[in-house]
Each structure stands twice: as C-alpha cells, then as structure tokens.
Amino acid sequence: MADINIVAATPVIIVAGTSVVTLSLGLVPWRRVRLYGPLLAAGTALIAAMVMSGVLWGDRQLAFDGNIRADRFSLLLNFVFLIAALAVIMFSWREPASVDRRGEWPSLVLASTAGMMLVAGSGDLITLFLGIELLSVALYALCAIEVWRERSLESGLKYLIVGAVGSAFFLYGLAMLFGATGSLKFSEIGREISQQSLANEPFLLAAIALIVVGLGFKASAAPFHMWTPDVYEGAPTGITAFMSTGTKAAAIAAFLLIFQGILPGVEGDWQAAIITIAVASIVVGNIAALVQRNLKRLLAYSSIAQAGYLLIGIATGTIAGAEATLYYLFAYLAMTLAAFAVVLIRERQVPDGERLESLSGYWRTSPLLAVVMTIAMLSLAGFPPLSGFVGKFLLFGSAVDADLAWLAVVGAIGSVVSVVYYLRVVGVIWFGQTDPEREERRLGPVTGATVVGVTSALAAIALTFATNPILDVCRGAAESLLAP
C-alpha cells in the first residue's frame, strides 16, 4: 500500500489549496471581500506555508509514495519561493493589473509558487515536470494579464512560445533519462546509473543535452535567453520581479536535483555543458547590459549574467558548490526584490518610470528609496561587504577548489564589467540633474512596495553578518541532495 504521509506535503497543499480559495473570493458579491479578501488570503497562506516548512525541517520525509520529498533542500528553497511570492502580493497593492483582477492575480501567483515548490520537492521525473509546467503556465497568464496593454500581451505570447519549446526539450530529456535507466524515481535512477556504469552512454548523453537545453530556457541562461528582455519589459513589474527570483530559483533547484542529486557520478558527461552555458551567460548578460537605458531590460540582462554565476556552483559538482549556489540564491533574492521595488514605485510616480533617466537626482525627492536602489546595485555588482560579494566569493572559491580556476576568473571578469552599468544607475541617482518638467503623479505612499524594498535592502546587508549560520543551513540542504 502506498505511503501517503500528507503532512510532508502540507506546505505545497496550503499554497495550492489557497489558490482555489482566492479565485473564489474574487467572485463573491460583496465588494470589500472581493477587493481585499484574495490578497489577504494569499498572504496568510504564504506565511502559513513558511511556518510549516520550518516545522518540517529535519530528516527527509516522503509523501505520496515518494513522489514528493520534504527535506532540508526542498524546505530551504520553499522559503525563497514563498518570500518572492509574498513580495509580489505586497507589490500588488494598487497595481493596475491586480486591481482589475483581484481574484485571478493572487490565484495565479499561488499556483506558480506551488509549481516551484513541487520542483524543489519532487521525488520523481513526473512530479518534476508537472512542477515546471504549473509554474510556467501560471506565469504565461500573469505576463499577459494587463490585456489592455499591447506589450503585456506580447510578453505573454513570447513567453508562451519560448516556454513551450523549452518544456518540449525538457520533457524529451526526461523521457530519455527514463529510457536509459528504466525508472522514474530519483533514488532508483541514481542507483541504476552507478550500478550499470552508464557514463558516456549515448542515450544518457542525449538525455543530459536535452535537459540542459530545457532548463537553460527556464533559467534564462544564454544562449537560451532570447525571450528574457522582451518578456521582462512587457510583463507587469511585480510579475517580472517574481520571474527573476522565483522562476530562476526553481530552475536552479532542478539543475541541482538532476545533476548533483541523481547524476553526481557522471560529471564528465554534463560538466562541460553546464560550464559552456555559464560562461555564455556571463559574457552575453554583462556585455548586453552595458547599452541598456530601460531599467527592466537592464535587470533582465543582469539576471542572465546572474544565472551564469549560479551555474558555476553547479558546474563544480561538489557540496561546496551547491552550498554556495544556495547561499547566493538568498542574496540574489534580496538584492533583486530591492531593485524591482524601486522600479515599480517609480513607474507609478512618473510616466517614464522604466527609463534610467527617471531616476536622475532621485535622492532629492526620495532619499530612502535612493539608498535602497544603491544597495541593490552595489550588491549585484559584488561590492564588499554586501551579500552579493560574499555569494560570488563563495561561488568562485568553490570553482577554484574544483580545479576550475579559469572559470572563477571568467566570473570575476564578468563582475568587473558589470560594475560599469550598475554604477551608472547609482551615478544617475546621486549625481543626475532632476528634470523640472517631468510630470510627477501624486498617488500617495506605495506602502507595500516600500516595505519590500527597504526590507530587502536590509536583508542584503544582514546576510553578510549572518554568513556562517546561513552557510551551515545551506550545507545541510546541499548534503541532503546526496542522501539515499
């Protein structure tokens, strides 16, 4: 008889169940419930799922006959997904798309979050693919949810087409992995590969190539990044922030699960492929960002480069590399949410809020938000002592320890190049001249986005001073990948 153990799946059940509840609340006849009920229910569910993830922390538990795992790895990543989703819910206050779609907006955010949690907590190939599809399909709709805006519809359509291509590659790769090993369960696949010595097996090599391509699309890694700038620019800014953090974390989680979880004994088959897209992402992302004047496109190319840094940790194939990758995911979450919070607020204040020029002399009118954006940019660039510097130091150090010093040098050079466009933003904020003719909208305080921005900036600083305990947690999560 199958072992259900529904308790181990409680976090994802809470989020997925509330997704249905929020959609229903958007249909009730009472206006106040319709306006505020979905967002409050979504926020409550996300906090409850965080609490349950903390309660379940410890040794691995299996749910639904091993199809869902609750271990240190999946539970740690749950916090990344849930924090990103909670930030989007807070961004939603007075967001045009969410005002007109009170039920659908939080419902789709929660559905996508549930998919991310399924990816990190998957115990077999089918659950992994279902998680990828659930998070993707919900985001297709969210990108195009501002149906009155042509760029939003274009964003959703482009993401749908490219996402479908990526999913097809990924599914074919999983099918070939099943064909090579005869099993869907992660534990059995790893055991089969080690026992039968499948290294350099053509069927396995084809599976690895297809999986790398499929996940490369989801992680917006070069050369599979072509959709990222246009989709990031056209989607509602809150959703862009969610994609840049949650979706990327889910794709990295899938990379870790497959390549360091079930294929650790055949690094020679997949390491070169991961290194290639890591280097390509660092080069393409940083060089293309140099010429961007639109903040969302700049952050899009920045996210491509950041995917390259994260893939360095995966390419090492070591526990230290996985540990550094997990730490950097939290640092990246903090600094990216801080940056997008400022962009979202500026969009509501001025008609050209996406443009770099809109931040010219911003410190004169909003000194607090100017500081928040400055911290975000400096951390993304890797300035000490911010968490972005610590994360890159750990990633590059893990590459050196794995005899990939040249890869660490590539990453360091990429970071130096990125200083140019990150400091350009900082320079515009503090040394630019305010345009007296720019029309300022008086919308009142944007409380939710301001709270997210300030909290994220503080987190980007605080992570540095809590590096050792956080690394201990990340190491435990990385080690759970190899647990039988």
C-alpha positions in Angstrom: 0.0 0.0 0.0 1.3 3.5 -0.9 2.5 5.7 1.9 0.6 9.0 1.6 2.1 10.9 4.6 0.2 14.0 3.7 1.9 16.0 6.5 5.1 16.1 4.5 3.3 17.8 1.6 1.5 20.3 3.8 3.3 23.5 2.6 2.5 22.9 -1.1 -1.0 21.8 -0.3 -1.6 25.0 1.6 -0.4 27.1 -1.3 -2.2 25.2 -4.0 -5.5 25.0 -2.0 -5.5 28.7 -1.3 -5.0 29.3 -5.0 -8.5 28.0 -5.5 -9.8 29.9 -2.5 -8.5 33.3 -3.7 -10.1 32.7 -7.1 -13.4 32.0 -5.4 -13.1 35.1 -3.2 -12.8 37.2 -6.3 -16.3 36.1 -7.4 -18.3 36.9 -4.2 -20.9 39.7 -4.4 -19.5 41.8 -1.5 -17.2 44.5 -2.9 -14.8 44.7 0.1 -14.3 40.9 0.3 -13.7 40.9 -3.5 -11.2 43.7 -3.2 -9.2 42.7 -0.2 -10.1 39.0 0.5 -7.9 37.4 -2.2 -4.7 39.3 -1.3 -5.2 38.7 2.5 -5.9 35.0 1.9 -2.8 34.7 -0.3 -0.6 36.5 2.2 -1.9 34.3 5.1 -1.3 31.1 3.1 2.2 32.0 2.2 3.1 32.8 5.8 1.4 29.6 6.9 3.4 27.6 4.4 6.6 29.2 5.7 5.7 28.2 9.2 5.0 24.6 8.1 8.3 24.5 6.2 10.1 25.4 9.4 8.1 22.8 11.4 9.1 20.1 8.9 12.8 21.0 9.0 14.9 17.9 9.7 15.4 14.5 8.2 13.8 13.6 4.9 10.1 12.7 4.8 8.3 11.3 1.8 4.8 12.0 0.7 2.6 10.2 -1.8 4.8 7.2 -2.1 8.0 9.2 -2.5 6.7 11.5 -5.3 7.1 14.5 -3.0 10.1 14.9 -0.6 10.3 17.2 2.4 14.0 17.5 3.2 16.4 20.3 4.0 16.9 21.1 0.3 13.3 21.5 -0.7 12.3 23.2 2.6 15.1 25.7 2.3 14.1 26.6 -1.3 10.5 26.9 -0.1 11.5 30.0 1.7 12.9 31.5 -1.5 9.7 30.8 -3.4 7.4 31.9 -0.6 9.3 35.1 0.1 9.3 36.0 -3.6 5.5 35.3 -3.8 4.8 37.3 -0.6 6.8 40.2 -2.1 4.6 40.1 -5.2 1.4 40.1 -3.1 2.7 43.2 -1.3 3.6 44.8 -4.7 0.0 44.1 -5.8 -1.4 46.9 -3.7 -2.7 49.5 -6.2 -1.0 47.6 -9.0 -3.3 48.2 -12.1 -3.3 44.5 -13.1 -4.2 43.3 -9.7 -6.9 45.9 -9.1 -8.8 44.7 -12.2 -8.0 41.0 -11.5 -8.3 40.7 -7.7 -9.1 37.0 -7.8 -7.1 35.8 -10.7 -3.9 37.7 -9.8 -3.1 36.1 -6.4 -4.6 32.8 -7.5 -2.1 32.6 -10.4 0.8 33.7 -8.2 0.0 31.0 -5.7 -0.4 28.4 -8.5 3.0 29.3 -9.9 4.5 29.2 -6.4 3.0 25.7 -5.8 4.7 24.6 -9.0 8.1 25.9 -7.8 7.7 24.1 -4.5 6.9 20.9 -6.5 10.0 21.3 -8.5 12.3 21.6 -5.4 10.4 18.8 -3.5 10.0 16.4 -6.4 10.9 12.8 -5.9 10.4 11.6 -9.4 10.6 12.8 -13.0 6.8 13.2 -13.5 6.4 15.4 -10.4 9.4 17.5 -11.5 7.9 18.1 -15.0 4.4 18.8 -13.5 6.0 21.4 -11.2 7.8 23.1 -14.2 4.6 23.2 -16.2 2.5 24.5 -13.3 4.8 27.4 -12.6 5.2 28.2 -16.3 1.5 28.1 -17.3 0.5 30.4 -14.5 3.3 32.8 -15.5 2.2 32.8 -19.1 -1.2 34.2 -18.0 0.3 36.6 -15.5 2.6 38.2 -18.1 -0.3 38.9 -20.3 -2.8 39.8 -17.6 -2.8 43.5 -18.5 -4.9 42.8 -21.6 -5.4 46.5 -22.3 -1.7 46.9 -22.9 -0.2 45.6 -26.1 3.3 45.0 -24.6 1.8 42.8 -21.9 0.0 40.6 -24.4 3.2 40.4 -26.5 5.1 39.5 -23.4 2.7 36.6 -22.5 2.7 35.3 -26.1 6.5 35.3 -26.4 6.9 33.6 -23.1 4.3 31.0 -24.0 6.0 30.1 -27.3 9.6 30.0 -26.0 8.4 28.3 -22.8 6.7 25.6 -24.7 9.8 25.0 -26.7 11.9 24.7 -23.5 9.3 22.4 -22.0 9.4 20.1 -25.0 13.2 19.8 -24.8 13.0 19.2 -21.1 10.3 16.5 -21.5 12.2 14.7 -24.2 15.3 14.7 -22.0 13.3 13.3 -19.0 11.9 10.6 -21.3 15.3 9.6 -22.5 16.6 9.6 -18.9 13.8 7.2 -18.1 14.7 5.1 -21.1 18.3 4.9 -20.1 17.6 3.9 -16.5 14.2 2.3 -16.6 13.0 4.2 -13.6 11.1 7.5 -12.8 12.2 7.7 -9.1 15.3 9.8 -8.4 16.7 7.4 -5.9 16.4 4.5 -8.3 17.8 6.5 -11.3 20.9 7.4 -9.3 21.4 3.8 -8.2 20.9 2.4 -11.7 23.5 4.8 -13.2 26.1 4.0 -10.6 25.5 0.2 -10.8 25.4 -0.1 -14.5 28.3 2.4 -15.2 26.3 4.4 -17.8 29.0 7.0 -18.2 29.3 8.0 -21.9 26.2 6.0 -22.8 24.7 7.7 -25.9 21.2 7.6 -24.6 22.2 9.2 -21.3 24.3 11.8 -23.1 21.2 12.7 -25.3 19.1 13.0 -22.2 21.6 15.3 -20.5 21.8 17.6 -23.5 18.1 17.9 -23.8 17.6 18.6 -20.1 20.3 21.2 -20.1 18.6 23.0 -23.0 15.2 22.8 -21.4 16.3 24.1 -18.0 18.5 26.7 -19.8 15.3 28.2 -21.2 13.7 28.3 -17.7 16.8 29.8 -16.1 17.1 32.4 -18.8 20.7 31.3 -19.4 22.5 32.1 -22.7 22.1 31.1 -25.4 18.5 30.3 -24.5 17.9 33.8 -23.1 16.3 35.4 -26.2 12.9 35.8 -24.6 14.1 37.4 -21.4 14.5 41.1 -22.2 11.2 41.5 -24.1 9.2 39.4 -21.6 10.7 41.2 -18.6 10.0 44.6 -20.1 6.4 43.8 -21.2 5.2 42.0 -18.1 3.8 43.8 -15.1 6.8 44.8 -12.9 5.7 42.8 -9.9 5.5 39.7 -12.1 8.9 40.5 -13.6 10.3 40.5 -10.1 8.7 37.2 -9.4 10.0 35.6 -12.6 13.5 37.0 -12.0 13.7 35.5 -8.5 11.2 32.6 -8.1 11.4 31.1 -11.6 15.2 31.3 -11.7 15.4 29.7 -8.2 13.2 26.8 -9.4 15.3 26.3 -12.5 18.5 26.2 -10.4 16.8 23.8 -8.0 16.0 21.5 -10.9 19.7 21.7 -12.1 20.8 20.8 -8.6 18.4 17.9 -8.2 19.3 16.3 -11.5 23.0 17.0 -11.9 24.1 16.9 -8.3 21.3 14.8 -6.9 21.0 11.9 -9.3 23.9 12.3 -11.7 26.8 13.0 -9.4 28.8 10.0 -10.6 28.9 11.1 -14.3 30.2 14.6 -14.0 32.3 14.1 -17.2 29.1 13.7 -19.2 27.5 17.0 -18.1 30.1 19.3 -16.6 31.3 20.8 -19.9 27.7 21.6 -21.0 27.0 23.5 -17.7 30.3 25.3 -17.9 29.6 26.4 -21.5 26.2 28.0 -20.7 27.6 29.5 -17.5 30.4 31.3 -19.5 28.0 32.3 -22.3 25.5 33.7 -19.8 28.2 35.8 -18.0 29.5 37.2 -21.3 26.2 37.9 -23.0 24.4 39.2 -20.0 27.1 41.6 -18.9 28.0 42.9 -22.4 24.4 43.4 -23.4 23.5 45.2 -20.2 26.1 47.9 -20.9 24.0 49.6 -23.5 20.6 49.4 -21.8 18.7 52.5 -20.8 15.5 50.7 -19.8 15.8 49.6 -16.2 13.7 46.4 -16.7 15.8 45.4 -19.7 19.0 46.2 -17.8 17.8 43.9 -14.9 16.8 41.3 -17.5 20.3 41.1 -18.9 21.7 41.3 -15.3 19.6 38.2 -14.5 21.1 36.4 -17.4 24.6 37.1 -16.1 23.5 36.1 -12.6 22.3 32.8 -13.9 25.8 32.3 -15.2 27.3 32.9 -11.7 24.8 30.4 -10.2 25.7 27.8 -12.7 29.3 28.0 -11.7 28.4 26.4 -8.4 26.5 23.6 -10.1 29.3 23.0 -12.6 31.8 22.2 -9.8 29.7 19.1 -8.9 30.7 19.5 -5.3 28.9 20.0 -2.0 30.8 23.3 -1.6 29.5 24.5 -5.0 25.9 23.5 -4.2 26.2 25.3 -0.8 27.5 28.5 -2.4 24.7 28.3 -5.0 22.0 28.1 -2.3 23.5 31.0 -0.4 23.7 33.1 -3.5 20.1 32.4 -4.2 19.1 34.1 -1.0 21.4 37.1 -1.7 20.1 37.4 -5.2 16.5 37.3 -3.9 17.2 40.2 -1.5 19.0 42.5 -4.0 16.7 41.8 -6.9 13.5 42.4 -4.9 15.0 45.7 -3.7 15.8 46.8 -7.2 12.4 45.9 -8.6 10.6 47.6 -5.7 12.2 50.9 -6.7 11.4 50.4 -10.4 7.8 49.6 -9.5 7.4 52.7 -7.3 9.0 54.9 -9.9 6.7 53.6 -12.6 3.7 54.7 -10.5 5.2 58.1 -9.9 6.2 59.2 -13.5 5.1 58.1 -17.0 8.7 57.1 -18.0 9.4 55.3 -14.7 11.1 52.3 -16.5 13.7 54.6 -18.0 17.1 55.1 -16.4 16.6 58.8 -16.8 13.6 58.7 -14.5 16.0 58.1 -11.5 18.0 61.3 -12.3 18.6 63.1 -9.0 16.1 60.7 -7.3 17.8 61.2 -3.9 16.4 64.7 -3.7 12.8 63.5 -3.7 13.1 60.0 -2.2 16.3 59.6 -0.3 15.2 56.3 1.4 14.5 54.7 -2.0 17.7 56.1 -3.4 19.6 54.3 -0.7 17.6 51.1 -1.3 18.5 51.1 -5.1 22.1 51.9 -4.4 22.4 49.0 -2.0 20.8 46.7 -4.6 23.1 47.8 -7.4 26.2 47.6 -5.3 25.3 44.1 -4.0 24.5 42.9 -7.6 27.9 44.2 -8.7 29.6 42.4 -5.8 30.9 45.2 -3.7 32.1 44.2 -0.2 30.8 43.8 2.4 27.4 43.2 0.9 25.9 39.7 0.4 26.4 39.8 -3.3 30.2 39.9 -2.8 30.1 37.1 -0.2 28.0 34.9 -2.6 30.3 35.5 -5.5 33.3 34.9 -3.4 31.9 31.5 -2.3 30.9 30.5 -5.9 34.3 31.5 -7.3 36.1 29.8 -4.4 34.2 26.5 -5.0 35.3 26.6 -8.6 38.9 27.1 -7.6 38.7 24.1 -5.2 37.2 22.0 -8.0 40.2 22.8 -10.3 38.2 25.2 -12.3 40.2 28.3 -11.5 39.8 29.7 -15.1 36.0 29.6 -14.7 36.4 31.6 -11.5 38.5 34.1 -13.4 35.8 34.4 -16.1 33.2 35.1 -13.4 35.5 37.7 -11.7 36.0 39.5 -15.1 32.2 39.4 -15.7 31.7 41.0 -12.3 34.2 43.8 -13.1 32.4 44.5 -16.4 29.0 44.6 -14.5 30.3 47.4 -12.3 30.0 49.8 -15.3 26.2 49.5 -15.7 25.4 49.1 -12.0 27.4 52.2 -11.1 25.7 54.0 -14.0 22.4 53.6 -12.1 24.0 54.8 -8.9 25.5 57.8 -10.6 22.3 58.8 -12.2 20.5 58.6 -8.8 23.1 60.7 -6.9 24.7 63.0 -9.5 22.0 63.3 -12.1 20.0 66.5 -12.5 16.3 66.5 -11.7 14.1 67.3 -14.7 11.7 70.1 -13.5 9.3 69.3 -16.4 8.8 65.7 -15.5 5.2 65.0 -14.5 5.0 63.5 -11.0 1.9 61.5 -10.2 0.6 62.1 -6.7 -0.5 58.6 -5.8 0.2 58.7 -2.1 2.6 56.3 -0.3 3.2 53.0 -2.0 3.4 51.1 1.3 3.7 47.5 0.2 6.5 48.1 -2.4 8.3 50.4 0.0 8.3 47.8 2.8 9.6 45.2 0.4 12.3 47.4 -0.9 13.6 48.5 2.5 13.4 45.0 4.0 15.2 43.5 1.0 18.0 46.1 1.2 18.4 45.4 4.9 18.5 41.7 4.1 21.2 42.2 1.5 23.3 43.7 4.3 22.2 41.4 7.1 23.1 38.2 5.1 26.7 39.2 5.3 26.8 39.3 9.1 24.9 36.0 9.3 27.0 34.2 6.7 28.2 31.3 9.0 24.8 30.2 10.3 23.3 30.6 6.9 26.1 28.6 5.3 25.5 25.8 7.9 21.9 25.6 6.8 22.9 25.7 3.1 25.4 22.9 3.6 22.8 20.7 5.3 20.5 21.3 2.3 23.3 20.6 -0.2 24.2 17.3 1.6 20.5 16.2 1.6 20.7 16.1 -2.2 23.0 13.1 -1.9 21.1 11.4 0.8 19.7 8.0 -0.2 
